[in-house]
Amino acid sequence: MRLTIFGATGKTGLHLVEQAVGRGDTVTAVVRDPGRFGLRHAGLTVVRVGDPDRDADEVGKAMDGADAVLSAVGPRGRNVGPVAAPVTRALLRGLDRVPSRRIVVISAAPVGPTPDGDSLLSRAVLRPVISAVLRPVYDDLRAMEEALAASGAAWTSVRPPQLTDGPLRGGYRTTVGGVVPRGYRVSRADLAHAMLACLDRPETIGQPVGVAD
């Protein structure tokens, strides 16, 4: 496939690029600073876009002719302000350059409802506390998902719980349309693998997809 990957210098974004080129995809990696991007591969093109919201032409050029777009752009912290929603809206404005209008983005498990079968500790303590402490982050991600749902794009939002720097194992669980019950963590490598796998799963189009160990 021809893929355009935004947020390619982030921890998950690097895994996305590495795994995509490793499986034979042709990848355009969109970054703010190419000097920070050390990956080199015959099937990889690195493109600089400083601000997707302002550099609309560059965003469109980076997407032009792609089979799908993946975004590893997400909130940088509770005090930074919205990031995921404005960037995703900018990508949606350029998605006409992608014939399939296919886009896969990272969200988070607390954006969705508490899944049936979750533990009492998770329902009564963990999720309410985390959601309260990180409310600005999840508000940003909810706004992002609302923009996707209203866009007419062939979208998927992947909702992981706590992310770790563990290796790619491939033994993770997914839940289409919800959150994985009793799923408390997943590695960034497995998250990237799940995002790429969604490209071959038509049932994930127009759906959130929970992923967890």
RODO-2510 file (C-alpha; in nm, 4 decimals, decimal comma):
residues 213
     n   res          X          Y          Z
     1     m     0,0000     0,0000     0,0000
     2     r     0,0926     0,3660    -0,0311
     3     l     0,0622     0,5135     0,3170
     4     t     0,1008     0,8645     0,4568
     5     i     0,1876     0,8687     0,8269
     6     f     0,1564     1,1834     1,0387
     7     g     0,3301     1,2146     1,3749
     8     a     0,6055     0,9886     1,2463
     9     t     0,8689     1,1084     1,4942
    10     g     0,6646     1,0066     1,7987
    11     k     0,7134     0,6773     1,9772
    12     t     0,4126     0,5116     1,8140
    13     g     0,4707     0,6894     1,4848
    14     l     0,8201     0,5417     1,4561
    15     h     0,6766     0,1936     1,5043
    16     l     0,4157     0,2640     1,2368
    17     v     0,6800     0,3675     0,9859
    18     e     0,9158     0,0800     1,0674
    19     q     0,6414    -0,1823     1,0494
    20     a     0,4870    -0,0394     0,7335
    21     v     0,8109    -0,0340     0,5355
    22     g     0,8979    -0,3709     0,6845
    23     r     0,5873    -0,5259     0,5353
    24     g     0,6564    -0,3708     0,1945
    25     d     0,4435    -0,0555     0,1993
    26     t     0,5553     0,2684     0,0341
    27     v     0,5505     0,5288     0,3111
    28     t     0,5463     0,9082     0,3251
    29     a     0,6436     1,0076     0,6787
    30     v     0,5237     1,3570     0,7730
    31     v     0,7351     1,5274     1,0393
    32     r     0,7939     1,8750     1,1809
    33     d     1,1714     1,8424     1,1802
    34     p     1,3326     1,5999     0,9317
    35     g     1,6601     1,6373     1,1205
    36     r     1,5099     1,4437     1,4111
    37     f     1,4039     1,1576     1,1855
    38     g     1,6798     0,9010     1,1534
    39     l     1,5011     0,6252     0,9602
    40     r     1,6116     0,5588     0,6037
    41     h     1,4602     0,3059     0,3655
    42     a     1,4159     0,2668    -0,0094
    43     g     1,0376     0,2781     0,0295
    44     l     1,0351     0,5800     0,2618
    45     t     0,9948     0,9492     0,1795
    46     v     1,0233     1,2088     0,4576
    47     v     0,8178     1,5290     0,4207
    48     r     0,8230     1,8344     0,6454
    49     v     0,4939     1,9946     0,7535
    50     g     0,5409     2,2463     1,0321
    51     d     0,1750     2,3068     1,1185
    52     p    -0,0968     2,0963     0,9478
    53     d    -0,3592     2,3582     1,0330
    54     r    -0,1668     2,6315     0,8476
    55     d     0,0189     2,4309     0,5827
    56     a    -0,2898     2,2966     0,4065
    57     d    -0,1200     2,2707     0,0676
    58     e     0,1685     2,0700     0,2113
    59     v    -0,0720     1,8396     0,3946
    60     g    -0,2597     1,7746     0,0713
    61     k     0,0599     1,7069    -0,1223
    62     a     0,1774     1,4591     0,1411
    63     m    -0,1510     1,2685     0,1101
    64     d    -0,1785     1,2882    -0,2679
    65     g    -0,2481     0,9439    -0,4143
    66     a    -0,2116     0,7555    -0,0861
    67     d    -0,4181     0,4438    -0,0266
    68     a    -0,4641     0,5417     0,3379
    69     v    -0,3555     0,7935     0,6020
    70     l    -0,2488     0,7069     0,9549
    71     s    -0,2058     0,9589     1,2337
    72     a    -0,0033     0,9036     1,5481
    73     v    -0,0600     1,2654     1,6522
    74     g    -0,2075     1,2945     1,9996
    75     p    -0,2307     1,5223     2,3035
    76     r     0,1046     1,6081     2,4597
    77     g    -0,0315     1,6690     2,8086
    78     r    -0,3228     1,8039     3,0054
    79     n    -0,1886     2,1618     3,0067
    80     v    -0,0795     2,1910     2,6429
    81     g    -0,4204     2,2489     2,4845
    82     p    -0,6032     2,0639     2,2068
    83     v    -0,3787     1,8890     1,9546
    84     a    -0,5487     1,5754     1,8218
    85     a    -0,8762     1,7426     1,7196
    86     p    -0,7325     2,0419     1,5276
    87     v    -0,4703     1,8293     1,3508
    88     t    -0,7278     1,5662     1,2559
    89     r    -0,9615     1,8339     1,1185
    90     a    -0,6726     1,9590     0,9046
    91     l    -0,6108     1,6062     0,7754
    92     l    -0,9799     1,5623     0,6960
    93     r    -0,9731     1,8799     0,4865
    94     g    -0,6974     1,7267     0,2745
    95     l    -0,8456     1,3803     0,2533
    96     d    -0,9947     1,4431    -0,0897
    97     r    -0,6455     1,3630    -0,2190
    98     v    -0,6946     1,0056    -0,0918
    99     p    -0,9339     0,8162    -0,3238
   100     s    -1,0439     0,5737    -0,0496
   101     r    -1,0757     0,8517     0,2138
   102     r    -0,9324     0,5966     0,4576
   103     i    -0,7835     0,7327     0,7801
   104     v    -0,6783     0,5561     1,1028
   105     v    -0,5963     0,7588     1,4146
   106     i    -0,4991     0,7051     1,7779
   107     s    -0,7540     0,7808     2,0490
   108     a    -0,7656     0,6361     2,4031
   109     a    -0,9641     0,3761     2,5960
   110     p    -1,1214     0,6225     2,8476
   111     v    -1,2898     0,8064     2,5588
   112     g    -1,5271     0,5115     2,5282
   113     p    -1,7746     0,3721     2,7826
   114     t    -1,6630     0,1294     3,0491
   115     p    -1,6831    -0,2159     2,8874
   116     d    -1,9017    -0,4932     3,0217
   117     g    -1,6911    -0,7354     3,2197
   118     d    -1,4481    -0,4749     3,3473
   119     s    -1,3348    -0,5102     3,7058
   120     l    -1,5023    -0,3265     3,9945
   121     l    -1,1720    -0,1513     4,0681
   122     s    -1,1553    -0,0226     3,7109
   123     r    -1,5212     0,0862     3,7010
   124     a    -1,5346     0,2483     4,0430
   125     v    -1,1826     0,3880     4,0878
   126     l    -0,9331     0,3720     3,8026
   127     r    -1,1366     0,5018     3,5095
   128     p    -1,3148     0,7820     3,7023
   129     v    -0,9864     0,9061     3,8529
   130     i    -0,7925     0,8893     3,5268
   131     s    -1,0763     1,0546     3,3356
   132     a    -1,0954     1,3386     3,5889
   133     v    -0,7200     1,4023     3,6023
   134     l    -0,6753     1,3904     3,2252
   135     r    -1,0063     1,5465     3,1286
   136     p    -0,8545     1,8027     2,8848
   137     v    -0,6746     1,5213     2,7023
   138     y    -0,9875     1,3107     2,6644
   139     d    -1,1992     1,6121     2,5698
   140     d    -0,9517     1,6717     2,2854
   141     l    -0,9799     1,3096     2,1725
   142     r    -1,3608     1,3131     2,1966
   143     a    -1,3690     1,6228     1,9774
   144     m    -1,1407     1,4433     1,7330
   145     e    -1,3721     1,1417     1,7172
   146     e    -1,6741     1,3684     1,6695
   147     a    -1,5007     1,5371     1,3756
   148     l    -1,4249     1,1989     1,2222
   149     a    -1,7836     1,0773     1,2651
   150     a    -1,9195     1,3902     1,0965
   151     s    -1,6713     1,3863     0,8093
   152     g    -1,7916     1,1124     0,5787
   153     a    -1,4390     0,9686     0,5799
   154     a    -1,3670     0,5966     0,6053
   155     w    -1,2255     0,6402     0,9543
   156     t    -1,1130     0,4209     1,2420
   157     s    -1,0061     0,5464     1,5856
   158     v    -0,7931     0,3007     1,7799
   159     r    -0,8403     0,3235     2,1578
   160     p    -0,5506     0,1862     2,3636
   161     p    -0,5189     0,1917     2,7437
   162     q    -0,1828     0,2702     2,9077
   163     l     0,0997     0,2532     2,6548
   164     t     0,4309     0,0830     2,7233
   165     d     0,7629     0,0559     2,5408
   166     g     0,7453    -0,3222     2,5262
   167     p     0,8237    -0,5239     2,2128
   168     l     0,5924    -0,6233     1,9309
   169     r     0,4208    -0,9452     2,0386
   170     g     0,1086    -0,9567     1,8258
   171     g    -0,0961    -1,1299     2,0938
   172     y    -0,3122    -0,8282     2,1734
   173     r    -0,6944    -0,8259     2,1791
   174     t    -0,9235    -0,5936     1,9862
   175     t    -1,2878    -0,4940     2,0254
   176     v    -1,4604    -0,3297     1,7295
   177     g    -1,7035    -0,0620     1,8441
   178     g    -1,5877    -0,0559     2,2051
   179     v    -1,3075    -0,1011     2,4554
   180     v    -1,1293    -0,4231     2,5500
   181     p    -1,2556    -0,5400     2,8928
   182     r    -0,9865    -0,5798     3,1565
   183     g    -0,7350    -0,4375     2,9144
   184     y    -0,4960    -0,2209     3,1122
   185     r    -0,1936    -0,1754     2,8870
   186     v    -0,0508    -0,2416     2,5429
   187     s     0,2872    -0,1721     2,3860
   188     r     0,3271     0,1041     2,1321
   189     a     0,4642    -0,1562     1,8931
   190     d     0,1466    -0,3638     1,9228
   191     l    -0,0674    -0,0487     1,8909
   192     a     0,1073     0,0323     1,5629
   193     h     0,0537    -0,3256     1,4449
   194     a    -0,3166    -0,3027     1,5278
   195     m    -0,3519     0,0275     1,3404
   196     l    -0,1970    -0,1205     1,0272
   197     a    -0,4109    -0,4334     1,0630
   198     c    -0,7252    -0,2153     1,0608
   199     l    -0,6451    -0,1233     0,7002
   200     d    -0,7280    -0,4818     0,6040
   201     r    -1,0386    -0,5040     0,8250
   202     p    -1,3381    -0,3391     0,6555
   203     e    -1,5507    -0,3980     0,9660
   204     t    -1,3427    -0,1327     1,1466
   205     i    -1,4491     0,1469     0,9085
   206     g    -1,6574     0,4076     1,0901
   207     q    -1,5809     0,2455     1,4250
   208     p    -1,3639     0,2918     1,7340
   209     v    -1,1498    -0,0141     1,7963
   210     g    -1,0254    -0,1028     2,1439
   211     v    -0,6833    -0,2672     2,1656
   212     a    -0,5103    -0,4102     2,4730
   213     d    -0,3022    -0,7044     2,5908
***
